[in-house]
């Protein structure tokens, strides 16, 4: 079997992480809902959705850095970041969701990346 190119490995990892974010987010929301109540589970799911959206933004930024130059300004990126922070503030303060649950949901992307890396390492060790 010929060695995979960097583009193949990158594409495979991005797809795997996206599916893992979805799976871990849903499983965590269900588990949190069972253990701590529906509101806690919904807050966890909200954090997981924000985490997935943030990961998607970072992926777009990485793709833009590696691709042809674009006409996007730094001001647009800062405004989007400000809107995400403002949305998180409104969600936590005005909707009165559990900040701990949202924070735990925000860790979903990190967990998905770690699981994907471990899967890749183990798969490469097994397949030689």
Secondary structure, 3 states (H helix, E strand, C coil): CCCCCHHHHHHHHHHHHHHHHHHHHHHHHHHHHHHHCHHHHHHHHHHHHHHHHHHHHHHHHHHHHHCCCCCCCHHHHHHHHHHHHHHHHHHHHCCCCCHHHHHHHHCHHHHHHHHHHHHHHHHHHHHC
